[in-house]
Amino acid sequence: MFGGLRRRAARRVPHYGWVVVAACFAITLVVFGLSYSFGVFFERILATFGASRASTSAVFAVQTFVVYVGAAAVGGVVDRVGPRVPTAIGAGLLTVGLLATARADSLLGVVLAYGVVAGLGLSALYVVAYATVPRWFDRRRGLAVGVTTSGLGIGMLVVAPLAAASIRRVGWRATYLALVAGFVALLAVAAAFVARDPTDAGIETDAGGEVRAEVADGGPGPDSDPGPWREQAGAVADVARTPAFGLLFAGWVCTYAALYVLLTHGVAFLGASGFPRWVGAWTIGTVGGVTSLARLGVGYLSDRLGRARVFVACSATMGVATLGLTVAPTPALVLGSAALFGVGYGGNGALLSPLTADLFGTENLNAVFGLMSAAFAVAGLVAPTAAGYVADTQGTYAPAFVASGLLALVGAGLVAGAARVAPEV
């Protein structure tokens, strides 16, 4: 049935890659709409179980770690079996994890359900969403991935404020139950239309036209075979041993520490600073809304100015905006700093997989991108927990936010170094 849907859609659009973009947009919305809305749940979960801020931060930290460590393993599988089965499995694990989260009777139960089970589901969905689209595009790769990843911002813009309103009405447990229904519906539609490459969608690329123009010169193209597992693992290991890989990995760890501190503790930090509760929720929403717009524009711009150069500028912008949040005296300036952060995060977030493809090639792209994404696991595990510890021991989040802003600036420099030493591909 789904094969027929894909073939009919392929006959009606000039390039089916844009249908894949739409499917991956929906998956991205689910992944980050859920994960990045945790900040609005934080205080309620903290109050329910009476744990410390550092311990409660572990819920988000563990999920982030699981998502990106899982992505390193899932990437090679997606290269082989295609995106549909991982999407279905990811949706199932996400459903089980959220249902268990809503029924958890201890903080450890939330960590296991939300952090581990739901996190494993999100890891499969994340790889599909981010590493499938580059296979379909060459000359407009930045634009296509920008559209895809703008689903992250829409998820933040929509889910965080709606979840905050729902929590006030029905509590955090019922809110997670409501999210399950909406997310599963979106993932079912995405699984019906996502495809690994033109052959997977029943398209002949030698017929000319837009498909050939986009696929023939970039990406593995149809019927790409990653080869035996040992051969694929060796090729990925060769990439991982390059100086460019190490610098890019470290750059992502430093840059995205700022993101995870903001997402986990931003609402609590602004509340402790005397701002009304709505400011924290709309700070996350503003980051999401601006991120979506930035991804569309920056993805297009990067195709012309160079992805590495644009990525570095956007990472530095994240650092400056994080520092701005620590000194903003009014809600308007807080939201202004959030908007600036959204520009930076939207820009470099749109370029994660295109930059990886540019620096290391498209062969084994899912596996290489999945391994590189372990940088987010490190940042997501360490940064939120460290920020929570600072707040517990110092009585303020300010030092943690200042440190994360400075780290983002360091990260921008490391990414610039990676681009300079990357091998020719």
C-alpha positions as CSV (number, residue, x, y, z in Angstrom):
1,M,0.0,0.0,0.0
2,F,2.7,2.5,1.0
3,G,4.7,1.6,-2.1
4,G,1.8,2.6,-4.3
5,L,1.4,5.9,-2.4
6,R,5.1,6.7,-3.0
7,R,4.9,5.8,-6.7
8,R,1.8,7.9,-7.3
9,A,3.4,10.8,-5.5
10,A,6.6,10.4,-7.5
11,R,4.6,10.7,-10.8
12,R,3.0,14.0,-9.6
13,V,6.0,16.0,-8.5
14,P,9.1,17.1,-10.5
15,H,11.4,15.7,-7.8
16,Y,10.3,13.2,-5.2
17,G,13.1,14.4,-3.0
18,W,10.8,17.3,-1.9
19,V,8.3,14.7,-0.7
20,V,11.1,13.1,1.3
21,V,11.9,16.6,2.7
22,A,8.3,16.9,3.9
23,A,8.4,13.5,5.6
24,C,11.7,14.2,7.3
25,F,10.4,17.7,8.4
26,A,7.5,15.9,10.2
27,I,10.0,13.5,11.9
28,T,12.2,16.4,12.9
29,L,9.2,18.2,14.4
30,V,8.4,15.1,16.6
31,V,12.0,14.5,17.7
32,F,12.8,18.0,18.8
33,G,9.3,19.1,19.7
34,L,9.4,16.4,22.4
35,S,13.0,16.6,23.5
36,Y,13.5,20.4,23.5
37,S,10.2,21.0,25.4
38,F,11.6,19.3,28.5
39,G,12.3,22.7,30.1
40,V,8.6,23.4,30.5
41,F,8.2,20.0,32.4
42,F,11.3,20.5,34.5
43,E,9.9,22.4,37.5
44,R,6.8,20.1,37.7
45,I,8.9,16.9,37.6
46,L,11.2,18.5,40.2
47,A,8.3,19.2,42.5
48,T,6.7,15.8,42.0
49,F,9.7,13.8,43.1
50,G,11.5,16.3,45.3
51,A,14.9,15.7,43.8
52,S,17.8,18.1,43.3
53,R,18.1,20.2,40.2
54,A,21.2,18.2,39.1
55,S,19.3,14.9,39.5
56,T,16.3,16.1,37.6
57,S,18.5,17.4,34.9
58,A,19.7,13.8,34.4
59,V,16.3,13.1,32.7
60,F,17.2,15.3,29.8
61,A,20.9,14.5,29.9
62,V,20.3,10.8,29.7
63,Q,17.9,11.1,26.9
64,T,20.3,13.3,24.9
65,F,23.1,10.9,25.5
66,V,21.0,7.9,24.4
67,V,19.7,9.7,21.3
68,Y,23.1,10.5,20.0
69,V,25.0,7.4,21.1
70,G,22.2,5.4,19.6
71,A,22.5,7.4,16.4
72,A,26.1,6.3,16.0
73,A,24.9,2.7,16.0
74,V,21.7,3.2,14.0
75,G,23.4,5.1,11.2
76,G,25.0,2.0,9.7
77,V,21.7,0.1,9.9
78,V,19.8,2.9,8.1
79,D,22.5,2.8,5.3
80,R,21.5,-0.8,4.8
81,V,17.8,-1.2,5.4
82,G,16.6,2.2,4.4
83,P,14.6,4.7,6.5
84,R,11.1,3.2,6.8
85,V,11.7,0.3,9.2
86,P,13.8,2.5,11.6
87,T,11.0,5.1,11.5
88,A,8.4,2.5,12.5
89,I,10.6,1.1,15.2
90,G,11.4,4.6,16.5
91,A,7.8,5.5,16.7
92,G,7.0,2.3,18.6
93,L,9.8,2.9,21.2
94,L,8.7,6.6,21.5
95,T,5.2,5.5,22.2
96,V,6.1,3.0,24.9
97,G,8.6,5.4,26.5
98,L,6.1,8.3,26.8
99,L,3.3,6.0,28.1
100,A,5.7,4.7,30.8
101,T,6.8,8.3,31.6
102,A,3.3,9.3,32.3
103,R,2.9,6.4,34.8
104,A,6.3,6.6,36.4
105,D,6.3,6.7,40.2
106,S,9.9,7.7,40.8
107,L,12.5,9.9,39.1
108,L,14.5,6.8,38.2
109,G,11.4,5.6,36.4
110,V,11.2,8.8,34.4
111,V,14.9,8.5,33.5
112,L,14.4,5.0,32.3
113,A,11.2,5.6,30.4
114,Y,11.8,9.1,29.0
115,G,15.6,9.0,28.9
116,V,16.3,5.5,27.7
117,V,13.3,4.0,26.0
118,A,11.9,7.1,24.4
119,G,15.5,8.2,23.7
120,L,16.2,5.0,21.7
121,G,13.2,5.7,19.6
122,L,14.3,9.3,19.0
123,S,17.8,8.1,18.0
124,A,16.4,6.1,15.1
125,L,14.1,9.0,14.1
126,Y,16.9,11.5,14.3
127,V,19.2,9.7,11.9
128,V,16.4,9.2,9.4
129,A,15.4,12.8,9.5
130,Y,18.8,14.3,9.2
131,A,20.8,11.9,7.0
132,T,18.2,10.9,4.4
133,V,17.7,14.2,2.6
134,P,21.3,14.8,1.5
135,R,21.1,11.7,-0.6
136,W,18.5,13.3,-2.7
137,F,20.2,16.6,-3.4
138,D,23.4,18.1,-4.6
139,R,23.2,21.7,-5.9
140,R,20.4,22.5,-3.5
141,R,21.5,20.4,-0.6
142,G,21.7,23.3,1.9
143,L,18.2,24.5,1.1
144,A,16.7,21.1,1.2
145,V,18.2,20.2,4.6
146,G,17.3,23.7,5.8
147,V,13.7,23.1,5.0
148,T,13.8,19.6,6.7
149,T,15.4,20.8,9.9
150,S,13.1,23.8,10.2
151,G,10.8,21.1,11.7
152,L,12.9,21.4,14.8
153,G,12.0,25.1,15.2
154,I,8.4,24.5,14.5
155,G,8.3,21.7,17.1
156,M,9.8,24.1,19.7
157,L,7.5,26.9,18.7
158,V,4.4,24.8,18.9
159,V,5.0,22.1,21.4
160,A,6.7,24.1,24.3
161,P,4.0,26.7,24.7
162,L,1.2,24.2,24.1
163,A,2.7,21.8,26.6
164,A,3.1,24.6,29.2
165,A,-0.6,25.5,28.8
166,S,-1.6,21.8,29.0
167,I,0.5,21.3,32.1
168,R,-1.3,24.1,33.9
169,R,-4.6,22.5,33.0
170,V,-4.2,18.8,33.3
171,G,-0.6,18.2,34.7
172,W,2.6,17.0,33.2
173,R,1.6,13.3,33.1
174,A,-1.6,13.8,31.0
175,T,0.3,16.2,28.8
176,Y,2.7,13.5,27.8
177,L,-0.2,11.2,27.0
178,A,-1.6,13.8,24.7
179,L,1.7,14.2,23.0
180,V,1.8,10.5,22.1
181,A,-1.4,10.7,20.0
182,G,-0.3,13.6,17.9
183,F,3.3,12.4,17.4
184,V,2.2,8.9,16.3
185,A,-0.1,10.3,13.7
186,L,2.7,12.4,12.2
187,L,5.2,9.6,12.2
188,A,2.7,7.2,10.5
189,V,2.4,9.7,7.6
190,A,6.1,10.2,7.4
191,A,6.8,6.5,7.3
192,A,4.5,6.1,4.3
193,F,6.4,8.6,2.1
194,V,10.0,8.6,3.2
195,A,12.5,6.8,0.9
196,R,16.2,6.2,0.9
197,D,16.9,7.1,-2.8
198,P,15.1,7.4,-6.2
199,T,15.2,3.6,-6.8
200,D,13.6,3.0,-3.4
201,A,10.8,5.3,-4.5
202,G,10.5,3.6,-7.9
203,I,12.1,6.4,-9.9
204,E,14.5,6.0,-12.8
205,T,17.2,8.6,-12.6
206,D,18.5,8.1,-16.1
207,A,15.3,9.6,-17.5
208,G,16.7,13.1,-17.1
209,G,14.9,16.1,-15.6
210,E,15.2,17.5,-12.1
211,V,15.8,14.1,-10.4
212,R,18.9,13.5,-12.4
213,A,20.2,17.0,-12.0
214,E,20.0,16.8,-8.2
215,V,21.1,13.2,-7.6
216,A,23.6,12.3,-10.3
217,D,26.3,14.7,-9.1
218,G,26.0,14.3,-5.4
219,G,25.1,11.6,-2.9
220,P,25.5,7.9,-3.3
221,G,22.7,7.8,-5.9
222,P,20.4,4.8,-6.5
223,D,21.3,1.3,-5.4
224,S,24.2,2.4,-3.3
225,D,25.7,-0.4,-1.3
226,P,27.8,0.2,1.8
227,G,29.5,-3.1,1.4
228,P,30.3,-5.7,4.1
229,W,29.9,-4.5,7.7
230,R,33.7,-4.8,8.4
231,E,34.5,-2.8,5.3
232,Q,32.0,-0.1,6.2
233,A,33.3,0.0,9.8
234,G,36.8,0.4,8.5
235,A,35.9,3.2,6.2
236,V,34.1,5.1,9.0
237,A,37.0,4.5,11.3
238,D,39.4,6.0,8.8
239,V,37.2,9.2,8.7
240,A,37.1,9.2,12.5
241,R,40.9,9.2,12.8
242,T,41.3,12.4,10.7
243,P,42.2,15.7,12.5
244,A,39.2,17.3,10.8
245,F,36.8,14.8,12.5
246,G,38.4,15.4,15.9
247,L,38.2,19.2,15.6
248,L,34.6,19.1,14.3
249,F,33.6,16.7,17.1
250,A,35.1,19.0,19.8
251,G,33.6,22.0,18.1
252,W,30.1,20.5,18.2
253,V,30.5,19.5,21.9
254,C,31.4,23.1,22.9
255,T,28.9,24.8,20.7
256,Y,25.9,22.7,21.7
257,A,26.7,22.8,25.4
258,A,25.0,26.3,25.3
259,L,21.9,24.8,23.6
260,Y,21.4,22.1,26.2
261,V,21.9,24.4,29.2
262,L,19.3,26.7,27.7
263,L,16.8,24.0,26.9
264,T,17.1,22.3,30.3
265,H,17.5,25.3,32.6
266,G,16.4,28.3,30.7
267,V,12.8,28.4,32.1
268,A,14.1,27.8,35.7
269,F,16.9,30.4,35.3
270,L,14.5,33.1,34.0
271,G,12.0,32.3,36.8
272,A,14.7,32.5,39.4
273,S,15.8,35.9,37.9
274,G,12.3,37.3,38.6
275,F,10.7,37.0,35.2
276,P,7.1,35.8,34.9
277,R,6.7,32.1,34.0
278,W,5.5,32.9,30.5
279,V,8.8,34.5,29.7
280,G,10.6,31.1,30.1
281,A,8.2,29.2,27.9
282,W,8.2,31.8,25.2
283,T,11.9,32.0,25.3
284,I,12.0,28.4,24.1
285,G,9.2,29.1,21.7
286,T,11.0,32.1,20.3
287,V,14.2,30.2,19.8
288,G,12.1,27.6,17.9
289,G,10.2,30.0,15.7
290,V,13.3,32.0,14.7
291,T,15.2,28.8,14.2
292,S,12.8,27.6,11.6
293,L,13.0,30.9,9.6
294,A,16.8,30.9,9.9
295,R,17.1,27.4,8.6
296,L,15.3,28.2,5.5
297,G,17.4,31.3,4.7
298,V,20.7,30.1,6.0
299,G,20.5,26.8,4.1
300,Y,20.0,28.7,0.9
301,L,22.7,31.2,1.7
302,S,25.2,28.5,2.6
303,D,24.9,27.0,-0.9
304,R,26.5,30.2,-2.1
305,L,28.8,31.4,0.7
306,G,30.1,28.1,1.9
307,R,28.7,25.9,4.6
308,A,31.7,25.9,6.9
309,R,32.0,29.7,6.9
310,V,28.3,30.1,7.6
311,F,28.3,27.4,10.3
312,V,31.2,29.2,12.2
313,A,29.4,32.5,12.1
314,C,26.2,31.0,13.4
315,S,28.0,29.2,16.2
316,A,29.6,32.4,17.4
317,T,26.2,34.0,17.3
318,M,24.8,31.3,19.7
319,G,27.6,32.2,22.2
320,V,27.0,35.9,22.1
321,A,23.2,35.4,22.5
322,T,23.7,33.1,25.5
323,L,25.9,35.7,27.2
324,G,23.2,38.3,26.4
325,L,20.5,36.2,28.3
326,T,22.5,36.6,31.5
327,V,22.3,40.4,31.5
328,A,19.0,41.1,29.8
329,P,17.0,43.2,32.2
330,T,13.5,43.1,30.6
331,P,11.3,40.4,29.0
332,A,11.7,42.2,25.6
333,L,15.5,41.9,25.8
334,V,15.3,38.3,26.9
335,L,13.1,37.4,23.9
336,G,15.5,39.5,21.7
337,S,18.4,37.4,23.0
338,A,16.4,34.3,22.4
339,A,15.7,35.4,18.8
340,L,19.4,36.0,18.2
341,F,20.1,32.5,19.6
342,G,17.5,31.1,17.2
343,V,19.3,32.7,14.3
344,G,22.6,31.1,15.3
345,Y,21.2,27.7,16.1
346,G,18.9,27.7,13.1
347,G,21.8,28.4,10.9
348,N,24.3,25.8,12.1
349,G,21.5,23.3,12.9
350,A,20.5,23.4,9.2
351,L,24.1,22.6,8.2
352,L,24.9,19.6,10.4
353,S,24.6,16.9,7.8
354,P,25.5,19.0,4.7
355,L,28.7,20.1,6.5
356,T,29.5,16.5,7.3
357,A,28.9,15.5,3.7
358,D,31.1,18.4,2.5
359,L,34.0,17.6,4.7
360,F,33.9,13.8,4.6
361,G,31.9,12.8,1.5
362,T,28.5,11.1,1.1
363,E,29.8,7.5,1.2
364,N,28.5,5.9,4.5
365,L,27.0,9.3,5.3
366,N,24.4,7.9,7.8
367,A,27.2,6.1,9.7
368,V,29.6,9.0,9.7
369,F,27.0,11.5,10.7
370,G,25.7,9.1,13.4
371,L,29.2,8.8,14.8
372,M,29.8,12.6,14.7
373,S,26.5,13.1,16.5
374,A,27.9,11.4,19.5
375,A,29.3,14.9,20.2
376,F,25.7,15.9,21.1
377,A,25.6,12.9,23.6
378,V,28.7,14.3,25.3
379,A,27.4,17.9,25.4
380,G,23.9,16.8,26.4
381,L,25.1,14.5,29.2
382,V,27.6,16.9,30.8
383,A,26.3,20.4,30.3
384,P,22.8,20.2,31.8
385,T,24.0,18.2,34.8
386,A,26.9,20.5,35.4
387,A,24.6,23.6,35.2
388,G,22.2,22.0,37.6
389,Y,25.1,21.3,40.0
390,V,26.2,24.9,39.8
391,A,22.6,26.1,40.6
392,D,22.4,23.7,43.6
393,T,25.8,24.7,45.0
394,Q,26.0,28.4,44.1
395,G,22.3,29.3,44.3
396,T,22.3,30.8,40.8
397,Y,22.5,29.7,37.2
398,A,24.4,32.7,36.0
399,P,28.0,31.2,36.1
400,A,26.7,28.2,34.1
401,F,25.1,30.3,31.4
402,V,28.2,32.5,31.1
403,A,30.5,29.4,30.8
404,S,28.3,27.8,28.2
405,G,28.3,31.1,26.1
406,L,32.0,31.2,26.2
407,L,32.2,27.5,25.2
408,A,30.1,28.2,22.1
409,L,32.7,30.8,21.0
410,V,35.4,28.3,21.4
411,G,33.4,25.8,19.5
412,A,33.1,28.2,16.5
413,G,36.9,28.4,16.4
414,L,37.3,24.6,16.4
415,V,34.9,24.1,13.6
416,A,36.8,26.7,11.5
417,G,39.9,24.7,12.2
418,A,38.2,21.5,11.0
419,A,37.2,23.1,7.7
420,R,40.9,24.2,7.1
421,V,42.4,20.7,7.6
422,A,39.6,18.6,6.1
423,P,40.7,16.2,3.3
424,E,39.6,16.8,-0.3
425,V,36.5,14.7,-1.1
